[in-house]
Amino acid sequence: MIPTKIKTFIVTALLFFIASCGGGGSSSENDTPDNSDNATLVINIAGLPSAVNADIVISKGAYSKNVIVSETITALDDGVYTIIANNVSDSNGTYTPDVSSQTVTLSDNQTSTVTVTYILESTPVVLKVISSQGAITGFGSIVVNGIHFLTTDTQVETDDVASTDESALKLGMVVDINGTLDESTGEVSASQISYHAKAEGAIESINLVNQSFVLMQQTVLVTSLTEFEGITFDNLQVGQLVEVSGNINATNEIVATRVEASNEGETERKLRGLVLALDSQNSTFTLNSVTVDYSGAQVEGTLVDGVEVKVSSQQDVVNGSLMVDEVKVLNRHDEGGDDHSDRDEDRGIDGIVTQYVSATEFMVDNQAITTNNDTVYLYGQVTDIAESIHISVYGTLDVNNVLVASTIRFDGEGDNEFHGIVETVNADMRQVTIMGTTIQTDLNTKFKDESSAQVRNFDLSFVNIGDRLDIEAFTSATTTMPIAREVTRERKNNSQGEALRGAVSEINQPEFVVNGVTVKTSSATDFEAGDNQGLTLDQFFSQLTLNVNVKVKGSIDTNGNMLAASVEIKNSEQDDEDNSRTELQGLITTFVSAQDFTVNNHAITTTAQTEYKHGTIANLVVDAAVEIKGEINTDNILVATRVEFDNSDDDDDNDYDNREVEFSGTINGFISIVDFIVGNQSVTTGENTLYEHGSAEQLANGVQVEVEGILLETGVVLAQKIEFKDQDGD
């Protein structure tokens, strides 16, 4: 759990603090009681901090005494005494006595006790300016950069609407927030939240290999954390209008945090960035490499080089130029023109390092940042700061508008995935256990609920044992547990089995260990290399090395082992940049032949070496749901090395089963039609098992079959279909 990113000063306001007895007090006596009398009065004072004196006056006739601390007064005359308690105050507020005036009757040789309890009646609200910029990771009210902002009385502004309703805000939107910290409670309230898309326009081109697309002459990169709405990367179409929110990287590309389909009928194009090369005489400037002509535009604010603006147009970028209708200057965290130069301002920013000179001089999304000896580093160290890394920075703006970092949180690559059933959850510690592995969440973890509950302010407090979670995490040398980047709760009925991804730490064929989980393979396991080629068990283990990243799907047995239905060696990020391999999932949109068809309008071809899973070449028809793996050739055609058919009867595209297997072999351990072995894999059948080119009665030792089924937690495959491979005509 990361420390508080803002300087929260909790002001102690005790209602009933019992002050210690003792000490003297100043007094003024106008008359001294008769020393022959021997009454005693004990004054107890409660509710005041030790540094605050009381103001109490005790009187009887001409006798008067001031009391400022608890005190025992002796040798008093008997009779009726009046006790007046007055208000006192300090920086915390005003302390009022529970009884301001009372009397007490003293008797000779007796002791009477009076207690005056002070109550803190009012606490001045000390507010500190705070601002933040980053992607929304949660709600209730809104969480940005690990800071929980209350939105009780907040002005929300988006490209489409200005209101006080936070429902216009969505996960992944990069927003600018202005607010205040109540130093007496530690609560942070947002006064204004502004969202402006980084770009909106028609898609000009799509790159499947790099997982990117171009619109408004801006290259947009998609990651595993990109939030999509109304669309997925695989079904993006050239010419389609989309809205993008994200962060700029060191090469001026937009790393998308959110992509959504534009509203139906939308024609407006938008672009956001810094004004450069301003030419007021010709009414032009450069914005993200686009030449903007604002000669006919309405301009809101003052244009100068370096100011951030949002431009709007009804046209696309043509030959690198954009004729705009509106230019709006964005004041970001100084919204409203407030001059904060005379006081410190707490600020958080989440983004990508775009310029790096040294650890004391770098930029994140155009915010200058420096560090000092007091800077705390989470999940990394000062030497890890470099261009293009993703960090969250918390600190104080100095008089030069430089963010002096008090804390820097490094966001590691999400090379670890856990998909399965929750075994334990500890919301107080922000920890959840899946497949025997405890995963740490923190205030920067993105939470979303795709279950039937659809909880908007979903976080770990809503997670129950038995829930199905999909978690993307990273590891750090500074921690012992994986750190969750994103936690998604899924519908319990939309998937079966488990999945995990991570680095191999042990190898003992036919087993290996990933994320502390022992993975057991068999002849039923589908092995795949990084080049999308299928492998045998022996071939797979000959390529498997320690620390290589693999993705495993299957079932967890009663001992906590993963029974692998499929294992894929994942390429390193560097390897992915050096090849043209890619994947595409969707529907066949046009079909001429197996060598000429499209999926989501992307051109596909197959070869004699193409592998088919859960179907054959004959199943290539229009509207067939497929997943294609292969390489892009020089003609920008995806050459399929593997085609996998989705044969789900459910209309829900999210239904899948991580336990599905398909394998071929010879029956060599036949006991009965419900108990036999293919290769080294135990198989059973049921009343719903389908048979092709044969029947159950033909199952026997020596018979070659292809089995499709489900790998159960017992390690046995329940056959859904058995195809006899030794029949005439096969």
C-alpha positions in Angstrom: 0.0 0.0 0.0 1.5 3.3 -1.0 1.8 6.1 1.7 -0.5 9.1 1.6 0.4 11.2 -1.4 -0.7 14.4 0.1 0.5 16.0 3.3 -2.5 15.2 5.5 -2.3 17.0 8.8 -4.8 15.4 11.2 -5.7 18.0 13.8 -6.3 16.5 17.2 -9.7 17.5 18.5 -10.4 15.5 21.6 -13.8 15.9 23.1 -13.0 14.4 26.5 -9.3 14.5 27.1 -8.5 14.1 30.8 -5.7 16.5 31.7 -3.1 15.3 34.2 -3.4 16.7 37.7 -0.8 18.8 39.5 1.0 22.1 38.7 0.3 25.4 40.3 -1.8 28.2 39.0 -1.8 31.9 39.1 -4.3 33.5 41.5 -5.3 36.8 42.9 -6.8 36.9 46.4 -8.7 40.0 47.5 -9.4 38.4 50.9 -7.9 35.5 52.8 -10.3 33.1 54.5 -10.1 32.6 58.2 -7.2 30.2 58.7 -9.1 28.6 61.5 -11.4 27.1 58.9 -10.3 24.0 57.1 -12.6 23.3 54.1 -11.0 21.9 50.9 -12.1 22.4 47.3 -10.7 20.2 44.5 -11.0 21.7 41.0 -10.6 19.1 38.2 -10.2 20.4 34.6 -10.9 18.0 31.7 -11.0 18.3 27.9 -8.2 20.7 27.3 -4.9 19.9 25.6 -1.9 20.1 28.0 -0.7 23.3 26.4 -4.0 25.2 26.9 -4.8 26.8 30.3 -8.3 27.0 31.7 -9.9 30.3 32.8 -11.9 29.6 36.0 -12.7 32.1 38.7 -13.7 30.9 42.3 -15.4 33.6 44.5 -17.2 34.1 47.8 -17.8 37.6 49.0 -14.6 39.5 48.8 -12.6 36.3 48.1 -11.6 35.6 44.5 -9.1 33.1 43.0 -8.2 32.3 39.3 -7.5 28.7 38.4 -5.8 27.6 35.1 -5.0 24.0 35.8 -6.4 21.3 38.0 -5.8 22.3 41.6 -6.6 21.5 45.3 -7.4 24.5 47.4 -7.2 24.1 51.2 -7.9 26.2 54.3 -11.1 27.7 52.9 -13.9 29.2 54.9 -17.1 27.2 54.9 -20.0 28.6 52.9 -21.3 28.9 49.3 -18.7 29.6 46.6 -19.4 30.6 43.0 -17.4 29.0 40.2 -17.3 30.8 36.8 -15.7 29.0 33.8 -14.8 31.0 30.7 -14.2 30.0 27.1 -10.6 29.5 26.0 -9.2 28.9 22.5 -6.1 27.8 20.5 -5.4 27.1 16.9 -7.8 24.2 17.0 -10.7 26.3 17.9 -12.8 27.4 20.9 -13.2 25.3 24.1 -16.4 25.8 26.0 -17.0 24.6 29.6 -19.9 22.2 30.0 -21.2 24.4 32.9 -20.2 28.0 32.7 -21.5 29.0 36.2 -22.2 26.8 39.3 -22.1 27.0 43.1 -20.6 24.7 45.7 -21.2 24.6 49.4 -18.1 23.9 51.5 -18.2 22.6 55.1 -15.4 22.7 57.7 -13.0 19.8 57.6 -14.7 18.3 54.5 -13.5 18.1 50.9 -15.7 18.9 47.9 -14.8 18.2 44.2 -15.9 20.1 41.1 -15.0 19.0 37.6 -15.1 21.4 34.7 -15.1 19.7 31.3 -14.2 21.8 28.3 -15.6 20.8 24.9 -14.0 21.9 21.5 -17.0 23.6 20.1 -15.6 24.8 16.7 -12.7 23.8 14.6 -11.5 26.2 11.9 -11.4 24.5 8.5 -7.9 24.8 7.1 -7.9 24.1 3.4 -4.9 23.5 1.2 -4.9 23.7 -2.5 -4.4 20.4 -4.3 -4.6 19.4 -8.0 -4.1 16.2 -9.8 -3.9 14.9 -13.4 -4.3 11.3 -14.5 -6.6 8.5 -15.6 -9.6 7.6 -13.6 -9.0 4.3 -11.9 -12.1 4.0 -9.7 -15.2 5.7 -8.3 -16.9 6.5 -5.0 -16.5 9.4 -5.4 -13.5 9.4 -7.9 -10.0 8.0 -7.6 -7.1 9.6 -9.7 -3.4 9.0 -9.0 -4.3 7.1 -5.8 -6.1 10.1 -4.4 -9.7 9.7 -3.4 -11.6 12.9 -4.3 -15.0 13.6 -2.8 -17.4 15.0 -5.4 -20.3 16.2 -3.3 -20.2 19.7 -4.7 -18.1 19.4 -7.8 -18.3 21.1 -11.2 -17.7 18.5 -13.9 -16.8 19.6 -17.4 -16.3 17.3 -20.4 -16.2 17.9 -24.1 -19.9 17.2 -24.3 -21.4 18.7 -21.1 -20.8 20.9 -18.0 -22.7 19.7 -14.9 -22.4 18.6 -11.3 -23.0 15.0 -12.2 -20.0 12.7 -12.0 -21.8 10.1 -14.1 -20.3 11.8 -17.2 -16.9 10.5 -16.1 -15.7 7.0 -17.0 -12.8 4.7 -16.3 -9.7 5.5 -18.2 -10.5 9.2 -18.8 -7.5 11.4 -18.2 -8.8 14.3 -16.2 -7.5 17.4 -14.5 -8.8 18.0 -11.0 -8.7 21.1 -8.8 -9.6 20.7 -5.2 -8.8 21.3 -1.5 -7.4 19.3 1.4 -9.2 19.7 4.7 -6.3 19.5 7.0 -8.6 18.9 10.0 -10.1 15.7 8.5 -7.6 14.6 5.8 -10.5 14.6 3.3 -9.9 15.9 -0.3 -12.8 17.5 -2.1 -12.8 18.2 -5.8 -14.1 21.6 -6.7 -13.7 21.1 -10.5 -13.0 18.1 -12.7 -12.2 18.7 -16.4 -12.0 16.1 -19.1 -11.0 16.8 -22.7 -10.2 14.0 -25.2 -6.7 13.8 -26.5 -8.1 13.3 -30.0 -11.3 12.4 -31.8 -11.7 11.7 -35.4 -11.9 9.1 -38.2 -9.4 6.2 -38.1 -6.9 6.6 -41.0 -5.0 3.3 -40.6 -4.6 0.3 -38.3 -1.5 -1.6 -37.4 -2.3 -5.0 -36.0 1.3 -5.9 -35.1 2.0 -2.8 -33.1 -1.5 -2.7 -31.7 -1.9 0.9 -32.9 -4.0 3.1 -35.2 -3.8 6.6 -36.6 -6.4 9.4 -36.4 -6.0 13.2 -36.8 -2.4 12.4 -37.8 -1.8 11.0 -34.3 -0.5 7.5 -33.7 -2.4 5.9 -30.9 -0.9 2.9 -29.0 -3.2 0.4 -27.3 -2.1 -1.6 -24.2 -3.7 -4.3 -22.1 -4.9 -1.5 -19.7 -6.7 0.5 -22.4 -10.3 0.8 -21.6 -12.7 0.2 -24.6 -16.3 1.1 -24.8 -18.6 0.2 -27.6 -15.7 -1.2 -29.5 -12.6 -3.4 -29.3 -9.2 -3.0 -31.0 -9.8 -6.1 -33.1 -13.0 -4.7 -34.6 -11.8 -1.1 -35.3 -12.5 -0.1 -38.8 -10.8 2.5 -41.1 -13.0 5.5 -41.3 -14.7 4.9 -38.0 -15.0 7.8 -35.6 -13.5 7.2 -32.2 -12.6 9.3 -29.1 -9.2 8.7 -27.4 -8.0 9.7 -24.0 -4.4 8.9 -22.9 -0.9 10.1 -22.2 1.8 11.3 -24.6 5.0 9.3 -24.6 8.6 10.3 -25.4 8.0 9.9 -29.2 4.8 12.0 -29.2 2.5 9.0 -29.6 -0.7 8.8 -27.6 -0.7 5.8 -25.2 -4.4 5.3 -24.9 -6.1 4.8 -21.5 -9.5 4.9 -23.1 -11.0 4.4 -26.6 -14.7 4.7 -27.2 -16.8 4.8 -30.3 -18.0 8.4 -31.0 -21.7 9.1 -30.6 -23.9 8.2 -33.6 -24.1 11.2 -35.9 -21.0 12.8 -34.4 -19.1 14.9 -37.0 -16.8 17.1 -34.8 -13.1 16.4 -34.7 -11.0 17.3 -31.7 -7.3 17.6 -30.9 -5.5 18.5 -27.7 -1.9 19.6 -27.1 0.6 22.4 -26.7 0.8 25.4 -29.0 4.1 25.7 -30.9 5.3 28.0 -33.6 2.5 30.5 -33.0 2.1 32.9 -36.0 -0.5 35.4 -34.9 -0.3 37.4 -38.1 -1.3 34.4 -40.2 -3.4 32.8 -37.5 -1.6 29.5 -37.4 0.2 27.3 -34.9 1.5 23.8 -34.7 -0.3 21.3 -32.6 1.1 17.7 -32.3 2.8 18.0 -35.7 -0.5 19.3 -37.3 -0.6 22.9 -38.7 -3.7 24.5 -37.2 -5.4 27.4 -39.1 -7.6 29.3 -36.7 -8.3 32.3 -38.9 -12.0 31.6 -38.9 -12.2 30.2 -35.3 -13.6 31.4 -32.1 -10.7 31.6 -29.6 -11.4 31.3 -25.9 -8.3 32.5 -23.9 -5.0 33.9 -24.8 -2.8 32.1 -27.3 1.0 31.9 -26.6 3.6 29.3 -27.3 3.5 26.5 -24.7 -0.1 26.9 -23.6 -2.3 23.8 -23.8 -5.3 24.1 -26.1 -8.2 22.0 -27.4 -9.2 22.6 -31.0 -12.5 21.6 -32.7 -13.2 21.2 -36.4 -15.8 19.7 -38.8 -12.9 18.6 -41.1 -10.2 16.0 -41.1 -6.5 16.7 -41.3 -5.6 17.4 -44.9 -2.0 17.3 -46.0 -0.9 18.0 -42.4 -3.2 21.0 -41.9 -6.4 21.4 -40.0 -8.9 24.3 -40.4 -10.6 24.7 -37.0 -13.8 26.3 -35.8 -12.9 26.7 -32.1 -9.8 27.0 -30.0 -10.0 26.8 -26.2 -7.1 27.5 -23.9 -6.9 24.9 -21.1 -5.6 26.3 -17.8 -5.3 22.9 -16.2 -4.6 23.0 -12.5 -4.5 26.8 -12.5 -8.1 26.9 -13.8 -9.7 30.2 -13.2 -6.5 32.1 -13.3 -5.6 31.7 -9.7 -2.0 32.7 -8.9 -0.6 30.0 -6.7 3.0 31.4 -6.8 2.7 32.7 -3.2 1.9 29.4 -1.6 2.7 25.7 -1.9 0.3 23.5 -3.8 0.1 19.7 -3.5 -0.1 18.0 -6.9 -0.2 14.6 -8.3 0.4 13.6 -11.9 0.3 10.2 -13.6 1.8 9.7 -17.0 4.9 8.9 -19.0 8.3 10.5 -18.8 8.6 12.5 -22.0 12.0 14.2 -21.4 14.8 13.1 -19.1 17.9 15.1 -18.3 18.6 13.7 -14.8 16.8 12.6 -11.7 16.4 16.2 -10.7 15.3 17.4 -14.1 12.6 15.5 -16.2 9.1 16.0 -17.5 5.9 14.1 -17.3 3.2 15.3 -19.7 4.8 18.8 -19.9 5.0 19.1 -16.1 8.6 19.8 -14.9 9.6 17.5 -12.0 12.6 17.4 -9.7 13.6 15.1 -6.8 15.6 15.5 -3.6 17.1 13.4 -0.9 13.7 13.1 0.8 11.9 11.7 -2.2 10.4 8.2 -1.6 10.4 5.6 -4.4 7.8 2.9 -4.6 8.4 -0.3 -6.6 11.6 1.1 -8.0 14.5 3.4 -7.4 15.8 6.7 -8.6 18.0 5.0 -11.3 14.8 3.6 -12.8 13.6 7.0 -14.0 14.0 7.2 -17.8 12.2 8.3 -20.9 9.0 6.4 -21.8 8.5 4.8 -18.3 5.1 5.2 -16.6 5.2 6.8 -13.2 2.9 8.5 -10.7 4.4 11.6 -9.0 3.2 13.3 -5.8 4.7 16.4 -4.4 4.5 20.2 -4.0 4.7 22.8 -6.7 7.3 25.4 -6.0 7.2 29.1 -7.0 8.6 28.2 -10.4 5.8 25.7 -11.0 8.2 22.8 -10.7 6.8 19.7 -9.0 9.1 18.7 -6.1 8.5 15.0 -5.8 7.8 13.6 -2.3 6.8 10.2 -3.7 7.3 8.5 -7.1 5.5 5.3 -7.8 6.8 3.1 -10.7 4.2 1.2 -12.7 5.8 -2.0 -13.9 4.9 -3.9 -17.0 1.9 -6.2 -16.5 3.7 -9.5 -17.3 1.7 -11.4 -14.7 -1.9 -12.4 -15.0 -4.2 -14.3 -12.7 -7.6 -15.4 -13.8 -9.6 -17.5 -11.3 -11.7 -17.9 -8.2 -11.0 -15.8 -5.1 -9.8 -17.9 -2.2 -9.3 -15.2 0.4 -9.7 -11.5 0.5 -8.5 -8.9 3.0 -9.9 -5.5 2.2 -8.1 -3.8 5.1 -4.7 -5.0 3.8 -5.8 -4.6 0.2 -4.9 -8.2 -0.6 -6.6 -11.0 -2.5 -5.6 -14.6 -3.0 -6.1 -16.6 -6.3 -4.6 -20.0 -7.0 -2.6 -19.8 -3.8 -1.0 -16.5 -4.7 -1.6 -13.4 -2.7 -1.8 -10.3 -4.8 -1.4 -6.8 -3.4 -3.6 -3.9 -4.6 -3.0 -0.3 -3.8 -4.7 3.1 -4.4 -3.4 3.2 -8.0 -5.0 -0.2 -8.9 -7.8 0.2 -11.5 -11.0 -1.6 -10.4 -13.9 -2.4 -12.7 -16.9 -4.7 -12.2 -18.2 -6.6 -15.2 -20.3 -8.9 -13.1 -24.1 -8.7 -13.1 -23.9 -6.4 -10.1 -22.1 -3.7 -12.2 -20.9 -1.8 -9.1 -19.7 1.6 -10.2 -17.5 2.3 -7.1 -16.2 -1.3 -7.1 -13.1 -2.0 -5.1 -11.7 -4.8 -3.0 -14.4 -4.2 -0.3 -17.0 -5.6 -2.7 -15.0 -8.8 -3.5 -16.2 -12.0 -1.9 -14.7 -15.5 -1.7 -15.9 -17.4 -4.8 -15.9 -14.3 -7.0 -14.1 -14.7 -10.4 -11.4 -12.1 -10.9 -9.1 -11.3 -13.8 -6.0 -9.5 -12.4 -3.1 -8.0 -14.3 -0.1 -7.4 -12.1 3.6 -6.7 -12.0 6.5 -7.7 -9.8 9.1 -5.6 -8.1 12.4 -6.3 -6.4 11.2 -4.2 -3.5 8.1 -6.4 -2.8 7.4 -10.0 -2.2 3.9 -10.0 -3.7 2.7 -9.2 -7.2 1.2 -5.6 -7.4 -2.1 -5.4 -9.2 -2.4 -2.9 -12.0 -6.0 -3.8 -12.8 -8.7 -6.0 -11.1 -11.8 -7.0 -13.0 -14.7 -8.9 -11.5 -16.3 -11.1 -14.1 -19.7 -12.8 -14.3 -19.4 -16.1 -12.6 -21.0 -17.9 -15.5 -19.0 -16.4 -18.3 -15.9 -18.6 -18.0 -14.6 -21.8 -16.5 -11.2 -22.9 -15.4 -8.2 -20.7 -14.6 -5.5 -18.8 -16.4 -2.2 -17.3 -15.4 0.8 -15.7 -16.9 4.3 -15.1 -15.6 7.9 -16.0 -15.6 9.0 -19.7 -15.3 10.9 -20.2 -12.0 11.4 -24.0 -12.1 11.4 -26.7 -14.8 11.0 -30.4 -14.2 9.5 -32.0 -17.4 6.5 -32.5 -17.7 6.0 -29.8 -15.0 7.2 -26.3 -14.4 6.4 -23.5 -12.0 4.9 -20.0 -12.7 4.0 -17.5 -10.0 4.5 -20.1 -7.4 2.0 -22.5 -9.1 3.1 -25.9 -10.3 1.9 -26.4 -13.9 1.4 -30.1 -14.9 1.3 -30.8 -18.7 0.3 -34.0 -20.6 -0.3 -35.2 -24.1 -3.7 -33.3 -24.0 -1.9 -29.9 -23.5 -1.8 -27.6 -26.5 1.7 -26.2 -26.7 2.4 -23.1 -28.7 5.6 -21.2 -29.3 6.0 -17.4 -29.6 5.9 -17.8 -33.4 2.3 -19.2 -33.1 3.5 -22.7 -34.2 2.2 -25.7 -32.4 4.7 -27.9 -30.5 4.9 -31.4 -29.1 5.5 -31.8 -25.4 9.2 -32.6 -26.0 9.6 -29.7 -28.4 8.0 -27.3 -25.9 10.3 -28.3 -23.0 13.4 -28.1 -25.3 12.5 -24.4 -25.8 11.4 -23.6 -22.3 14.0 -21.8 -20.2 14.0 -20.1 -16.8 12.5 -16.6 -16.6 10.8 -17.0 -20.0 7.2 -15.6 -19.9 4.4 -18.1 -20.5 0.6 -18.1 -20.4 -1.2 -21.1 -19.1 -4.9 -22.1 -19.2 -6.5 -25.0 -17.5 -7.9 -26.3 -14.2 -6.7 -26.2 -10.6 -6.7 -29.6 -9.0 -7.4 -30.3 -5.3 -3.7 -29.9 -4.5 -3.5 -26.4 -6.0 -1.7 -27.5 -9.1 -2.6 -26.1 -12.6 -3.5 -28.9 -15.0 -2.6 -27.2 -18.3 -5.0 -27.3 -21.2 -2.8 -24.9 -23.1 0.6 -23.3 -22.7 2.0 -20.5 -24.8 5.5 -19.1 -24.7 5.1 -15.4 -24.9 7.6 -13.2 -26.7 9.4 -10.5 -24.8 8.4 -7.0 -25.6 11.6 -6.5 -27.5 11.0 -9.6 -29.6 7.5 -8.4 -30.4 8.9 -5.2 -31.8 11.3 -7.1 -34.1 8.7 -9.3 -35.8 5.4 -9.1 -37.7 3.5 -11.7 -35.6 0.1 -10.7 -34.4 -3.4 -12.0 -33.4 -6.9 -11.0 -34.5 -10.2 -12.1 -33.1 -13.6 -11.5 -34.8 -16.0 -12.6 -37.5 -15.2 -13.6 -41.0 -16.7 -10.6 -43.0 -16.0 -11.7 -46.5 -15.0 -15.1 -48.0 -13.7 -15.9 -51.4 -11.5 -18.8 -50.6 -9.2 -20.1 -47.8 -6.5 -18.0 -49.4 -8.7 -14.9 -49.7 -11.0 -13.8 -46.9 -11.3 -11.1 -44.3 -11.9 -10.9 -40.5 -13.2 -7.5 -39.4 -12.2 -6.4 -42.9 -8.6 -7.3 -42.4 -7.2 -9.4 -45.2 -6.4 -13.0 -44.3 -4.8 -15.9 -46.2 -3.9 -19.4 -45.1 -1.3 -21.9 -46.3 -0.8 -25.7 -46.3 0.9 -25.3 -42.9 -2.0 -23.5 -41.2 -3.2 -25.3 -38.2 -7.0 -25.5 -37.4 -8.4 -25.8 -33.8 -12.0 -26.8 -33.0 -12.8 -26.9 -36.7 -11.4 -27.4 -40.2 -10.8 -25.4 -43.4 -14.4 -26.2 -44.3 -15.6 -24.1 -41.4 -14.2 -20.9 -43.0 -17.5 -19.2 -43.8 -18.9 -15.7 -43.5 -19.9 -14.8 -39.9 -17.8 -17.7 -38.4 -16.2 -16.5 -35.2 -12.4 -17.1 -35.3 -9.1 -16.2 -33.7 -6.3 -15.8 -36.2 -2.6 -16.0 -35.3 0.0 -15.3 -37.9 2.3 -12.8 -39.5 1.7 -9.7 -41.6 3.4 -10.0 -45.0 4.8 -7.2 -47.2 1.4 -6.8 -48.8 -0.2 -6.1 -45.4 -2.0 -9.5 -45.4 -2.2 -11.6 -42.3 -0.8 -15.0 -43.2 -2.5 -17.4 -40.7 -0.3 -20.0 -38.9 -3.3 -21.0 -36.7 -7.0 -20.6 -37.0 -9.1 -21.4 -33.9 -12.9 -21.5 -34.2 -15.2 -20.3 -31.4 -17.9 -23.0 -31.4 -19.8 -21.5 -28.4 -23.6 -21.8 -28.7 -24.0 -18.8 -26.4 -24.6 -15.5 -28.0 -22.4 -13.9 -25.4 -19.0 -13.2 -26.9 -17.4 -13.2 -23.4 -18.2 -16.9 -22.8 -15.1 -19.1 -22.9 -13.6 -22.1 -21.2 -9.9 -22.2 -20.2 -10.2 -25.9 -19.9 -10.9 -26.7 -23.5 -8.5 -29.3 -25.1 -8.0 -30.9 -28.5 -5.5 -33.6 -29.1 -4.9 -36.7 -31.2 -3.3 -40.1 -30.4 -3.7 -43.8 -30.1 -5.8 -45.5 -27.4 -3.4 -47.6 -25.3 -5.1 -48.1 -22.0 -8.7 -49.1 -22.8 -10.7 -50.4 -19.8 -14.2 -49.3 -20.9 -15.9 -46.7 -23.1 -15.8 -44.4 -20.1 -12.3 -45.2 -19.0 -9.4 -45.2 -21.4 -6.1 -43.5 -22.2 -5.0 -41.6 -25.3 -1.2 -41.1 -25.3 -0.7 -40.5 -21.5 -4.0 -38.7 -21.0 -7.0 -40.3 -19.2 -10.3 -39.8 -21.0 -13.9 -40.4 -20.1 -17.1 -40.0 -22.1 -20.6 -39.0 -21.2 -24.1 -39.2 -22.6 -23.5 -36.0 -24.6 -20.3 -37.1 -26.2 -20.4 -36.9 -30.0 -18.7 -39.5 -32.3 -17.6 -38.9 -35.9 -16.7 -41.6 -38.3 -17.4 -44.3 -35.7 -19.3 -45.1 -32.5 -18.5 -45.7 -28.8 -18.4 -49.4 -29.4 -15.4 -49.0 -31.7 -13.2 -47.5 -28.9 -10.4 -50.0 -28.3 -6.7 -50.3 -27.9 -4.8 -49.3 -31.0 -7.5 -47.1 -32.4 -6.4 -43.6 -33.5 -8.7 -40.8 -32.4 -8.9 -37.0 -32.1 -10.5 -35.9 -28.8 -12.1 -32.5 -28.1 -13.2 -32.0 -24.5 -12.8 -30.4 -21.1 -9.9 -30.9 -18.8 -11.4 -31.6 -15.4 -9.8 -30.8 -12.0 -9.3 -34.5 -11.6 -6.9 -34.5 -14.6 -9.3 -36.5 -16.7 -10.6 -35.2 -20.0 -14.3 -35.3 -20.5 -14.7 -35.9 -24.2 -17.3 -33.7 -26.0 -16.4 -35.1 -29.4 -14.3 -38.1 -30.5 -13.3 -38.4 -34.2 -12.0 -41.7 -35.4 -8.9 -41.1 -37.5 -8.3 -44.6 -38.8 -11.6 -44.9 -40.7 -11.8 -45.1 -44.5 -12.4 -41.8 -46.2 -10.8 -39.7 -43.4 
